[in-house]
Amino acid sequence: MQPQMMGGIIQVNIPDKATLQSSYMPFVQGGGLFVPTKQAVKMGQEVFVLATLPEQSQKIPLTGKVIWISQKHTHFKPQGFAIQLVGEKGVYYKNEAEKLLAGSKALDRPSYTM
């Protein structure tokens, strides 16, 4: 899952359910998504991300505010930030992510955030 920067837009491909489970934050109101990147952001900053879901090529445009920052890469947690999903596309991404993860055991895969 290597994000790409394109003119201020971050593209992130979520290739499989394990990566989605580590990246998706169901405990955030409206859902949250961790984006691995070295791009510097600030808490509360609004960012635009084009994200995919496992086994889908459709890029979903997501807007959200930065709610989590990992300054350094550690053994289990990559450097990056998380956004709180908002708007119609955020609701769509949240619903699709939760459908894909339904029945998954939360402890099978460590989270990239908490």
Secondary structure as UniProt FT lines:
FT   STRAND          4..6
FT   TURN            7..8
FT   STRAND          9..12
FT   HELIX           17..23
FT   STRAND          24..25
FT   TURN            26..27
FT   TURN            29..30
FT   STRAND          32..36
FT   TURN            43..44
FT   STRAND          46..51
FT   TURN            54..55
FT   STRAND          60..70
FT   STRAND          80..85
FT   HELIX           87..101
FT   TURN            102..103
FT   HELIX           106..108
//
